[in-house]
Amino acid sequence: MLKNYLKIAIRTLWKNRLFTAINFVGLSLGLASAGVLILFIQRGITFDTFHEDIDQIYSVQTEMKDERYNSTVHPILQQLVKTFPEIETGTHFQRWNDAWISYKGKDIQGDTKYVDTSFFDVFSFKLKYGDAKTALKGRQSILINQKIADALFGDKNPVGETVALNDTLNFTVAGVLDHVPENSSMQFEVLLPISLLEADEGFRNGADWYNTFSSVYLKMRKGTDIAKLEAQLPKFAKTHFGPAGGDRKVRVEEFRNYIHRNNPGFRWMIYGAIGIVVFILLIISINLVNLNTAIAFTRAREVAVRKVTGSTLRQILMQFWTESGIVLLASLLFAMVLGASYLVPQFNEFRQGRMQLTLNWEQDYVTVMALAGIISFIALIAGTYPAIYLNRLDLRDTIKGKLSNKTHSRKWARGSMIVVQFAIAFALVIGAIVVRKQVSFMREAKPGFDKENVVIVRSDLQYKDRKSAGIQFKSILDELSRDSRVKSIATSGVVPSKYWSNYNTYMPEGGTGSEVRFRHSGTGPGYTQTFGIRMLEGRDFSEEIDKDGKNHPVVINESAMKALGWTTAVGKRIRQNNNPDVYTVIGVMKDFHYQELKEKIEPLLHWYNGPAALDSYLSIRLNDTGQAKGVLAELEGTMRTIPARKPFDAFYLSDELNRQYNHLDGIWKMVNFVATLAIVIALAGVFGLITLAANQRMQEVGIRKVLGASVQEVTYLLAKDFVILVLIGVLVGVPLAHSFEVRYLQSFNYHTQLTWNVYLLVGCAALVLTVLTVGFQSIKTALMNPVDSLKSD
């Protein structure tokens, strides 16, 4: 029987090849898109869950007022393990610097983290070579990933080999790390013992009970009552933080929530992906059921004959299931090829390096099984409904062809499905427009500084002799200052769009007044002039006036002045909680957007870095952007004379500001693709239905034409129902689209707004596309010779 089912199915699909092609294209595109998004959802939901003891792992957090973040003070780990027997062990995971590793004349820098010897007791990262139990025991042991191992040692196992670290110390390679999953909150290429970092004087000076720059993780004993443990933490904090800690609190949170605490928008990305998958599957399912149901009525006599000759409902169902299954299986295979070869690379491109999708059967069989389950369900519905309905029809009426009254009673179901399709498509199109308009708004908004004619050079190139480099760099700055093409220059640790997440609490001198949490960083003379930042009062740093650092001069922004409750700030003095030094405010900058417009402008403080600090950036304002290439070429030639590990690197400020919104471009591309997909599938379905409707009403059209009906009247007759349904779909989609617009734009502190005419234009576009789609087939039918449609009778 299976052979018979397949033979009839293939014949039927070929006979209705237009509808088969529409189903195949819609299903292939829909399943490919849904598959990639399900892959992303699966990675997102299982973030960090590859750790064997994930339910016992907790991150230590700091809470201040209404803010809670995933970092704490360095010495807290040892004290927590010592104080609470519920804690089995713990580890630091500390970022400090990226080590340069040398071996036989080869140098490579890797993403470096410093960890405790208990790191592998807490986390389940694997080693390709070496023993995780002993790999970090030696103070001068180093773990590297496969990329670094290949670059330095080629194909051989490097365990036991000696490498030089930063040209100073020799380290023994104790292991090679296996691939770190993309859905891991911890990403690293090199692991070093934390004891090495604790021996560094600069680190020790900051590793106190005040500075919260450490990442600390705990492994609880099984059965630990976390609520009971947290109840003891306020007393612990009060004991160890001291007066400088203020109202700071210690919190612990399940490590599985770490990604969502660090990236609150990630959870909404997963929810958004789930919503889009549901929309896609709903659209392709509606299309398939709609077309299959419509086509089924042309097969009523076939089903009746089958029943007369003894076929059971099960056999009729098997025939319809086989037909749906063939289309769906072919679509799934094509979708897998399309997804793997095109959509996954495209998805990774707009993710901008964050959690890239890689195909791995061990991990991704869940996605394939999910898709297989989905298409099985769709095939079941698409094959079952028409088969059962046709099986219930009266045999006498069916064989005589008297189905018109009965089939009309089912039109409302197909109509409602068309309404749903176009409501979803309309909402997705509006969503794509909202995302795009918000990106354009942020790129075109005035940031509060002049981004044109500014080129930025990375000045920290990992110089081999920093003292000598500083002297040479000072002469380079003097040359630039005399260059007629250069308007101004500044050195700084930060530039707009690249400010550190570095904070401290400041208060007015004397301890009276508000305590304000400032974002702070170091800049040199000429910073506000180079970036065109307006001063509300006072001045920026000056090499002549501030060179001795007397009075610890600082420049604050307008938001900082308001947060301190001041109407004027120049000459006033502030201090930090943990520092006896007093800082004098010498100037107030007008607020400017030093980070994405999504974020509000926070209180900001600049401290004095000096005129030639080899911090991170050298910013140059030119008289004309056209002069940039010449200036940069000369500067590159000069800076290459300074021995350094990193190559010369420069970028235009305007380009960098545009790049910071590239991740939103990725979201727009995804929504835009899905919206286009929804429109194509919906219109293809409507085209199929109008074609079928025209074929079913061929004789009616012939009779009307014989009786004098015009082409326009026949076209109107065939097309009006579909146009009305699409119009209803657009109206239903308006509140859905508006709800998305409001929710999305509220996530930005500075945002645009859609006007009503955008909704009107999108609605009109949908109607025009529908008229063109159904009008083509309607006019074609209306122009046919009535003799051809009536001669059979």
C-alpha positions in Angstrom: 0.0 0.0 0.0 2.9 2.4 0.8 4.0 2.2 -2.8 0.5 3.0 -4.0 0.2 5.9 -1.6 3.5 7.3 -2.8 2.6 6.9 -6.5 -0.8 8.6 -6.1 0.8 11.3 -4.0 3.4 12.2 -6.6 0.8 12.3 -9.3 -1.4 14.5 -7.3 1.4 16.9 -6.3 2.5 17.2 -9.9 -1.0 17.7 -11.1 -1.3 20.6 -8.6 2.3 21.8 -9.1 1.6 25.5 -8.7 0.3 24.9 -5.2 3.0 22.3 -4.5 5.6 24.9 -5.5 4.0 27.6 -3.3 3.9 25.2 -0.3 7.5 24.1 -0.9 8.9 27.6 -1.2 7.0 28.9 1.8 7.8 25.9 4.0 11.5 25.9 3.0 12.0 29.5 3.8 9.9 29.4 6.9 11.5 26.2 8.3 15.1 27.4 7.6 14.4 30.7 9.4 12.7 29.0 12.3 15.5 26.4 12.5 18.2 29.1 12.9 16.1 30.9 15.5 15.4 27.7 17.4 19.2 27.1 17.3 19.7 30.5 18.9 16.9 29.9 21.4 18.4 26.6 22.4 21.9 28.2 22.9 20.3 31.0 24.9 18.2 28.8 27.1 21.1 26.5 27.8 23.6 29.3 28.5 26.2 28.1 31.0 24.3 24.9 31.7 27.1 22.7 30.4 28.7 22.9 33.9 28.1 19.7 35.7 27.3 21.3 39.1 25.5 24.3 37.7 22.8 24.2 40.4 25.5 24.6 43.1 27.4 27.5 41.4 26.6 31.0 42.5 28.1 34.4 41.6 28.9 37.0 44.3 27.3 40.4 43.6 27.4 43.9 45.0 24.2 45.8 45.7 24.1 49.6 46.2 20.8 51.4 46.5 18.8 50.2 43.5 21.8 48.9 41.5 23.1 45.3 41.6 26.1 44.1 39.6 28.2 41.0 39.1 31.4 42.1 40.8 32.7 42.4 44.3 35.9 43.1 46.3 38.9 40.8 45.8 39.5 39.5 49.4 35.9 38.5 49.9 36.4 34.9 48.5 38.7 33.7 51.2 36.6 35.2 54.0 33.4 33.8 52.7 34.8 30.2 52.4 36.3 30.6 55.9 33.1 32.0 57.5 30.4 29.8 55.9 30.7 26.0 56.0 27.9 25.8 53.4 30.4 27.0 50.8 32.4 24.0 49.5 34.9 26.1 47.5 35.2 29.1 45.2 37.4 30.9 42.7 38.2 34.2 41.2 37.9 34.8 37.5 39.9 38.1 37.2 40.6 40.2 34.1 43.6 42.4 34.5 45.8 42.4 31.4 46.2 40.2 28.3 49.6 38.4 28.5 52.1 38.3 25.7 53.4 34.7 25.3 56.7 34.1 23.5 58.2 30.9 22.2 61.3 30.7 19.9 60.8 34.1 18.4 57.0 33.9 18.1 54.8 36.3 20.0 51.1 36.1 20.6 48.6 37.8 22.9 45.6 36.0 24.3 42.5 36.9 26.3 43.9 36.2 29.7 42.1 35.5 33.0 43.6 34.9 36.4 42.0 32.1 38.5 42.5 30.1 41.7 43.7 26.5 41.8 40.1 25.5 42.6 38.8 26.9 39.2 38.2 23.4 37.7 36.6 22.3 41.0 33.9 24.9 40.4 33.6 24.9 36.6 33.5 22.1 34.1 35.8 23.4 31.3 37.7 20.6 29.6 41.3 20.2 28.8 42.5 18.7 25.5 45.9 18.1 27.0 46.9 18.0 30.6 45.2 17.2 33.9 42.7 19.7 35.2 43.3 18.6 38.8 47.0 19.7 38.8 47.2 22.1 35.9 47.0 25.3 38.1 48.9 24.1 41.1 52.3 25.6 40.0 52.6 29.4 40.4 54.3 29.6 37.0 51.9 27.3 35.2 50.0 28.5 32.2 47.0 27.1 30.3 46.5 28.1 26.7 43.7 27.3 24.1 44.2 25.4 20.9 44.5 28.6 18.8 47.5 29.8 20.7 49.0 26.3 20.9 48.8 26.0 17.1 50.3 29.4 16.6 53.3 28.7 18.9 53.8 25.0 18.7 52.1 23.7 15.6 50.5 20.2 15.8 52.5 18.9 18.7 51.3 18.5 22.3 52.9 21.5 24.1 52.4 20.3 27.7 55.8 20.7 29.5 57.1 23.3 27.1 58.5 26.6 28.5 57.3 30.0 27.3 58.2 33.5 28.2 55.5 35.7 29.6 55.7 39.5 28.8 59.5 39.0 28.1 60.2 38.6 31.8 59.1 35.3 33.4 59.3 31.7 32.2 56.2 29.7 32.5 55.5 26.0 31.9 52.6 25.0 29.7 50.5 22.8 32.0 47.6 22.1 29.6 45.7 23.0 26.5 42.1 24.1 26.9 39.4 22.4 24.9 36.9 24.5 23.0 35.0 26.9 25.2 31.3 26.8 24.2 29.9 29.9 22.6 27.1 30.0 25.1 29.5 30.4 28.0 29.5 33.6 30.1 33.2 32.9 30.6 35.4 33.4 27.5 39.1 33.1 27.6 42.2 32.0 25.8 44.8 31.9 28.6 44.5 31.0 32.2 47.1 32.0 34.8 47.2 31.5 38.6 45.7 34.3 40.6 48.7 34.2 42.9 50.8 35.7 40.2 48.5 38.7 40.1 48.4 39.0 43.9 52.2 39.4 43.9 51.8 42.6 41.7 52.0 45.8 43.7 49.6 47.7 41.5 47.0 45.0 41.9 47.5 44.7 45.7 46.9 48.4 46.1 43.4 48.1 44.6 42.5 44.7 46.0 41.0 45.9 49.2 37.6 45.8 50.8 36.4 48.9 48.9 37.1 48.5 45.2 34.6 46.2 43.5 36.4 45.0 40.4 36.7 41.2 41.1 34.5 38.4 39.7 34.0 35.8 42.4 32.2 32.5 42.1 31.1 30.0 44.8 30.3 26.3 44.8 27.7 25.5 47.5 27.4 22.2 49.2 24.5 20.1 48.1 21.3 20.9 50.0 22.5 24.4 51.1 19.6 26.7 52.1 20.5 29.8 50.1 17.9 31.9 51.8 19.4 31.1 55.2 22.9 31.9 53.9 21.8 35.2 52.4 20.2 36.2 55.8 23.7 36.1 57.3 25.3 38.3 54.6 24.2 41.7 55.9 26.1 41.1 59.2 29.1 39.8 57.2 29.1 42.9 55.0 28.9 45.3 58.0 31.8 43.5 59.7 34.2 43.6 56.8 33.3 46.5 54.6 33.7 49.1 57.3 32.5 52.8 57.1 33.7 53.3 53.5 31.4 50.6 52.4 28.4 52.7 53.2 25.1 50.8 52.5 26.8 48.3 50.2 25.4 44.8 50.4 26.6 41.3 49.4 24.3 39.1 47.3 24.7 35.7 45.8 22.8 34.6 42.7 22.6 31.4 40.7 25.2 31.3 38.0 22.7 30.2 35.4 21.3 33.8 35.7 24.7 35.5 35.3 24.2 36.2 31.6 20.8 37.9 32.2 22.2 40.1 35.0 25.1 41.2 32.8 23.0 41.6 29.7 19.4 42.3 30.6 18.4 42.6 27.0 19.5 39.0 26.2 16.4 37.5 27.8 14.2 39.7 25.7 16.2 38.7 22.6 15.3 35.0 23.4 11.6 35.9 24.0 11.6 37.9 20.8 13.1 35.0 18.9 10.5 32.7 20.4 7.8 35.1 19.3 9.1 35.3 15.8 9.4 31.5 15.5 5.8 31.2 16.6 4.8 33.8 14.0 6.7 32.0 11.2 5.3 28.6 12.0 1.8 30.1 12.3 2.1 31.7 8.9 3.5 28.6 7.1 1.0 26.4 8.9 -2.0 28.6 7.9 -0.7 28.7 4.3 -0.4 25.0 4.1 -3.7 24.2 5.7 -5.5 26.9 3.7 -4.2 25.7 0.3 -4.6 22.0 1.2 -8.1 22.5 2.4 -9.0 24.5 -0.7 -7.4 22.0 -3.1 -9.2 19.1 -1.2 -12.6 20.3 -2.4 -11.5 19.7 -6.0 -10.8 16.1 -4.9 -14.3 15.5 -3.3 -15.3 13.1 -6.1 -12.0 11.2 -5.8 -12.7 10.6 -2.1 -16.3 9.6 -2.8 -15.1 7.0 -5.4 -12.6 5.7 -2.8 -15.4 5.3 -0.3 -17.6 3.5 -2.8 -14.8 1.1 -3.6 -14.3 0.3 0.1 -11.6 2.7 1.3 -11.7 3.4 5.1 -11.1 6.7 6.8 -7.6 5.5 7.8 -6.7 4.8 4.2 -7.9 8.2 3.1 -5.9 9.8 5.9 -2.8 7.9 5.0 -3.1 9.2 1.4 -3.4 12.8 2.5 -0.6 12.4 5.1 1.7 11.0 2.5 1.2 13.9 0.2 1.8 16.5 3.0 4.7 14.5 4.3 6.5 14.4 0.9 6.3 18.2 0.6 7.3 18.8 4.2 10.2 16.4 4.1 11.6 17.9 0.8 11.1 21.4 2.4 13.0 20.3 5.6 15.9 19.0 3.6 16.2 22.1 1.5 15.7 24.3 4.7 18.6 22.5 6.4 20.9 23.2 3.5 19.7 26.8 3.2 20.0 27.4 7.0 23.5 25.9 7.3 25.0 27.5 4.1 23.4 30.9 4.2 21.2 31.9 7.2 23.6 30.8 10.0 26.6 32.8 8.6 24.2 35.8 8.1 23.0 35.4 11.6 26.5 35.3 13.0 27.4 38.4 11.0 24.8 40.6 12.5 25.5 39.1 16.0 28.8 41.0 15.8 30.9 38.3 17.4 28.6 37.7 20.3 27.5 34.0 20.9 28.2 32.8 17.4 26.2 29.8 16.1 28.2 26.8 15.1 26.6 23.6 13.9 27.4 20.5 16.1 25.3 17.4 15.9 25.9 16.4 19.5 24.5 19.8 20.6 22.1 20.5 17.7 20.1 17.2 17.4 17.6 18.9 19.7 17.0 21.6 17.0 16.6 19.0 14.3 14.3 16.9 16.4 12.3 20.0 17.2 11.9 20.9 13.5 11.0 17.3 12.7 8.4 17.3 15.5 7.0 20.6 14.2 6.7 19.5 10.6 5.2 16.2 11.7 2.5 18.1 13.6 1.9 20.5 10.6 1.7 17.5 8.2 -0.8 15.8 10.5 -3.0 18.9 10.7 -2.7 19.7 7.0 -3.5 16.2 6.0 -6.1 15.4 8.6 -8.5 18.3 8.4 -9.4 18.1 4.7 -9.5 14.2 4.7 -11.9 14.1 7.6 -14.1 16.8 6.2 -14.4 15.2 2.8 -15.0 11.8 4.4 -18.1 13.3 6.2 -19.7 14.6 3.0 -22.8 12.9 1.6 -21.8 10.5 -1.1 -24.7 11.3 -3.4 -24.2 15.0 -3.3 -20.4 14.6 -3.7 -20.7 12.4 -6.8 -23.3 14.7 -8.3 -21.0 17.7 -7.6 -23.5 19.4 -5.3 -21.0 20.9 -2.9 -21.4 24.6 -3.4 -23.6 25.3 -0.3 -21.5 23.1 1.9 -18.1 24.5 0.8 -19.3 28.1 1.2 -19.9 27.4 4.9 -16.1 26.7 5.3 -14.9 29.9 3.6 -15.0 31.8 6.9 -12.3 29.5 8.3 -9.9 30.2 5.4 -10.8 33.9 5.6 -9.9 34.1 9.2 -6.6 32.5 8.5 -5.8 35.0 5.8 -6.7 37.8 8.3 -4.2 36.3 10.9 -1.5 36.0 8.3 -1.7 39.6 7.2 -2.1 40.9 10.7 1.2 39.2 11.6 2.9 40.4 8.4 1.7 44.0 9.0 3.0 43.9 12.6 6.4 42.6 11.5 6.7 45.2 8.8 6.0 48.0 11.3 8.4 46.3 13.7 11.2 46.5 11.1 10.4 50.1 10.4 10.5 51.0 14.1 13.9 49.3 14.6 15.3 51.0 11.5 14.0 54.4 12.4 15.4 54.1 15.9 18.8 53.2 14.6 18.7 56.1 12.2 17.6 58.4 15.0 20.5 57.5 17.2 23.0 57.8 14.4 21.8 61.1 13.3 21.1 62.6 16.7 23.4 65.3 18.0 25.6 63.7 20.6 26.7 66.9 22.3 30.2 66.9 20.7 31.5 67.4 17.2 32.3 64.0 15.7 33.5 65.3 12.3 37.1 65.8 11.4 38.4 63.7 14.3 40.7 60.8 13.9 41.7 58.6 16.8 45.0 56.6 17.1 45.4 53.8 19.6 48.5 55.0 21.5 49.0 51.9 23.8 50.8 49.6 21.4 52.4 47.4 24.1 55.8 49.1 23.9 58.8 47.0 24.8 60.5 49.9 26.6 57.7 52.0 28.0 60.0 54.7 29.5 61.8 55.3 26.2 58.5 55.1 24.3 57.1 57.9 26.5 59.9 60.2 25.6 59.6 59.5 21.9 55.8 59.9 22.1 56.2 63.3 23.7 58.2 64.5 20.7 55.5 63.1 18.4 52.9 65.2 20.2 55.0 68.3 19.9 55.4 67.8 16.2 51.6 67.3 15.8 50.9 70.5 17.7 53.0 72.4 15.3 51.4 70.8 12.2 49.3 73.4 10.3 46.8 70.6 9.3 46.1 69.8 13.0 43.6 72.0 14.9 44.1 70.3 18.4 45.2 67.0 20.0 44.5 65.2 23.2 45.6 62.0 25.0 43.1 60.1 27.1 42.2 56.7 28.5 38.8 57.0 26.9 37.0 58.5 23.9 33.3 59.0 23.3 31.6 55.5 22.8 34.5 53.8 24.6 34.2 54.9 28.2 35.1 52.4 30.9 32.5 50.9 33.2 34.6 52.3 36.1 32.7 53.9 39.0 33.4 55.4 42.4 31.3 57.3 45.0 32.0 61.0 45.5 30.7 63.4 48.0 31.3 67.1 48.8 34.4 67.9 51.0 33.5 67.6 54.7 31.2 64.6 54.3 28.0 66.7 54.1 25.7 66.5 51.1 24.8 63.8 48.6 26.9 60.8 47.9 26.9 60.3 44.1 28.2 57.4 42.1 30.3 58.8 39.2 31.7 57.1 36.2 35.3 58.4 36.0 38.3 58.2 33.7 41.5 60.0 32.9 42.0 62.6 30.2 44.7 65.1 29.3 44.8 68.8 28.1 42.7 69.6 25.1 40.1 66.9 25.4 37.0 69.1 25.3 38.5 71.3 22.6 39.4 68.3 20.4 36.0 66.8 20.7 34.1 70.1 20.6 32.5 69.6 24.1 31.1 72.8 25.4 32.1 74.0 28.9 29.3 75.4 31.0 31.7 77.0 33.4 35.4 76.9 34.2 38.0 75.3 32.0 39.5 72.0 30.8 42.9 70.7 31.9 46.0 72.8 31.0 49.5 71.5 30.8 50.9 74.8 32.2 48.5 75.3 35.1 47.9 71.6 36.1 51.3 70.0 35.4 52.1 69.6 39.1 48.7 68.0 39.8 48.2 70.5 42.7 44.7 70.4 44.2 44.0 67.2 42.2 42.0 69.0 39.5 38.9 67.3 38.0 36.3 68.2 35.4 32.7 67.0 35.8 29.7 67.0 33.6 26.4 68.8 34.0 24.6 65.7 35.4 27.2 65.3 38.1 26.8 68.9 39.2 23.0 68.5 39.4 23.3 65.1 41.2 25.5 66.9 43.9 22.7 69.5 44.3 24.9 72.4 43.0 24.0 75.2 40.7 27.7 76.1 40.2 30.7 73.9 40.8 34.0 75.6 39.9 36.2 75.8 42.9 34.2 73.3 45.0 35.9 70.3 46.4 34.9 66.6 46.5 36.4 63.4 47.8 36.0 59.6 47.4 34.8 57.3 50.2 38.0 55.3 50.3 40.6 58.1 49.6 41.7 61.0 51.8 42.7 63.1 48.7 40.5 66.1 48.0 39.7 67.0 44.4 39.0 70.5 43.1 36.5 71.0 40.4 38.0 73.3 37.7 35.3 73.0 35.0 31.8 71.7 34.2 31.1 70.1 30.8 27.7 70.4 29.2 26.2 66.9 29.1 27.2 64.8 26.0 26.4 61.3 25.0 29.6 59.4 25.8 27.9 56.0 25.3 24.9 54.8 23.2 21.8 56.9 23.2 20.0 53.9 24.7 21.7 54.8 28.1 21.0 57.9 30.1 23.8 60.4 30.7 25.3 59.5 34.0 27.3 61.7 36.3 30.9 61.8 34.9 34.3 62.9 36.2 37.6 63.3 34.4 40.8 63.3 36.4 44.1 64.8 35.0 46.2 62.3 33.2 49.0 64.5 32.0 49.8 65.8 28.5 51.6 62.7 27.0 50.2 59.7 28.8 50.5 56.5 26.9 47.0 55.5 28.0 44.9 54.2 25.2 44.1 57.0 22.7 45.6 59.9 20.9 42.8 62.1 19.4 43.5 64.5 16.6 41.1 67.2 15.3 42.0 68.2 11.7 41.1 71.3 9.8 39.8 69.1 7.0 39.0 65.4 6.9 40.7 65.2 3.5 44.0 65.8 5.3 43.7 62.7 7.5 45.4 60.2 5.2 48.5 62.3 4.9 48.7 63.0 8.7 48.1 59.4 9.5 50.7 58.1 7.0 53.4 60.4 8.6 52.3 59.5 12.1 52.4 55.8 11.3 55.9 56.0 10.0 57.1 57.9 13.1 55.4 55.6 15.6 56.8 52.5 13.9 60.2 53.6 15.1 59.1 52.9 18.6 59.5 49.1 19.3 56.1 47.7 20.1 54.2 44.4 19.9 51.0 45.8 18.3 50.6 47.4 14.9 49.6 51.0 14.2 45.8 51.4 14.4 43.6 54.4 13.8 39.9 55.1 13.2 37.6 58.0 12.4 35.3 59.0 15.3 32.3 59.3 13.1 32.8 55.7 11.8 33.2 54.4 15.4 30.0 56.1 16.5 28.1 54.4 13.6 29.6 51.1 14.5 28.4 51.1 18.0 24.8 50.6 16.6 25.7 47.7 14.3 24.2 45.2 16.7 20.8 47.1 16.3 21.3 46.8 12.5 21.5 43.1 13.1 18.2 43.1 14.9 16.7 45.2 12.0 18.0 42.8 9.4 16.5 39.8 11.3 13.1 41.5 11.7 13.2 42.8 8.1 14.0 39.3 6.8 11.2 37.7 8.8 8.7 40.5 7.7 9.6 40.0 4.0 9.3 36.3 4.5 5.8 36.7 6.1 4.7 39.0 3.2 6.0 36.6 0.5 4.3 33.6 2.1 1.1 35.4 2.7 0.9 36.7 -0.9 1.9 33.4 -2.3 -1.0 31.8 -0.3 -3.4 34.4 -1.5 -2.2 33.9 -5.1 -2.8 30.2 -4.7 -6.3 30.7 -3.3 -7.4 33.2 -5.9 -6.1 30.8 -8.7 -8.1 27.9 -7.1 -11.1 30.1 -6.7 -10.9 31.2 -10.3 -10.7 27.7 -11.5 -13.6 26.6 -9.4 -15.8 29.5 -10.7 -14.7 29.2 -14.3 -18.2 28.1 -15.5 -19.8 30.9 -13.4 -17.5 33.4 -15.0 -18.3 32.1 -18.5 -22.1 32.4 -17.9 -21.7 35.9 -16.5 -19.7 36.9 -19.6 -22.3 35.4 -21.9 -25.0 37.4 -20.1 -23.0 40.7 -20.6 -20.7 41.0 -17.6 -17.6 43.2 -18.3 -14.0 42.3 -17.5 -14.0 44.8 -14.7 -17.1 43.3 -13.1 -15.7 39.8 -13.2 -12.4 41.0 -11.8 -14.2 42.8 -9.0 -16.3 39.7 -8.3 -13.2 37.4 -7.9 -10.9 39.9 -6.0 -13.2 41.7 -3.6 -13.3 39.0 -0.9 -9.5 38.8 -0.7 -9.0 42.5 -0.6 -11.6 42.8 2.2 -9.8 40.1 4.2 -6.5 41.8 3.8 -8.0 45.1 4.9 -9.4 43.4 8.0 -5.9 41.8 8.6 -4.3 45.2 8.5 -6.8 46.7 11.0 -6.2 43.7 13.3 -2.5 44.2 13.0 -2.5 47.9 14.0 -2.8 47.4 17.8 -0.4 44.5 17.6 2.2 46.6 15.8 1.6 49.6 18.1 2.1 47.4 21.2 5.5 46.3 19.9 6.5 49.9 19.0 5.7 51.2 22.5 7.5 48.3 24.3 10.6 48.5 22.0 11.0 52.3 22.1 10.6 52.4 25.9 13.8 50.4 26.2 15.7 53.4 25.0 16.2 56.5 27.1 16.3 58.6 23.9 14.0 57.4 21.1 12.1 58.3 18.0 8.3 58.0 17.5 6.3 56.7 14.5 3.5 58.9 13.1 0.1 57.6 12.0 1.0 58.0 8.4 3.5 55.2 8.6 0.8 52.8 9.6 -1.4 54.2 6.7 1.4 53.8 4.1 2.2 50.2 5.2 -1.5 49.3 5.1 -1.9 50.9 1.7 1.2 49.0 0.5 -0.3 45.7 1.7 -3.6 46.4 -0.1 -1.7 47.4 -3.3 0.3 44.2 -3.3 -2.8 42.2 -2.7 -4.7 43.9 -5.5 -1.8 43.2 -7.9 -1.6 39.6 -6.8 -5.3 38.7 -7.0 -5.9 41.2 -9.8 -3.5 39.4 -12.1 -5.2 36.1 -11.8 -8.7 37.7 -11.8 -8.1 39.6 -15.0 -6.6 36.5 -16.6 -9.7 34.5 -15.8 -12.0 37.4 -16.8 -10.3 37.6 -20.3 -10.8 33.9 -21.1 -13.1 32.8 -23.8 -16.4 31.7 -22.2 -16.7 29.0 -24.9 -13.7 27.2 -23.3 -15.3 27.1 -19.9 -18.9 26.1 -21.0 -18.3 23.6 -23.8 -18.0 20.7 -21.4 -21.7 21.3 -20.4 
